[in-house]
């Protein structure tokens, strides 16, 4: 993720929506594809679907694209050592204000304890970060230890798409264009096997969210 790619997340309407805990925001591209950004859920406390993810966490947990910190907060309350990272300063501030640890970093920046994390999280569509799932999976493989776990929220559909998107307020585009990916479970399984991971579990929440658990292999 380049500085140009981070621009839409780090300032402007998204950063303001994290602070106010509301906003009609989405990712959209020129072809009509869009992904709503569920700010109200992201800035609330962890829900039942989140808790199913958290029960599968092992050891020290790195939440990649932590947003307002609901998962880091819930993990900390469960006794995990957890760190959130995000390219949005408002998100980092919101996580810290919950009494949790967070850093203003991209997953592609140097990070603490690389190779030592027990679990990494890519929730709320964050498998899309950087627009290149294999590059992202390879990077996270270097962050976890030899039997580390990666828990990913996938698209509901069987898709494997690369998009050039912008953040929108309503239907109004704001900020720069940046790459994003949409990946379903079957495609993620393929990318995982090519990137040092093996799929170990697939599940869905009552609310219609979809997840895949991956384990690192040598």
Buried (B, 14 or more C-beta within 10 A) or exposed (E): BEEEBBBBBBBBBBBBBBBEEEBBBBBBBEEEBBBEBEBEBBBEEBBEBBBBBBEBBEBBBBBBBBBBBBBBBBBBBBEBBBBBBBBBBBBBBBBBEBEBBBBBBBBBEEBEEEEEBBBBBBBBBBBBBBBBBEBBBBBBBEBBBEEBBBBBBBBEBEBBBBBEBBBBBEEEBBBEBBBBBBBBBBBBBBBBBEBBBEBEEBBBBEEEBBBBBBBBEE
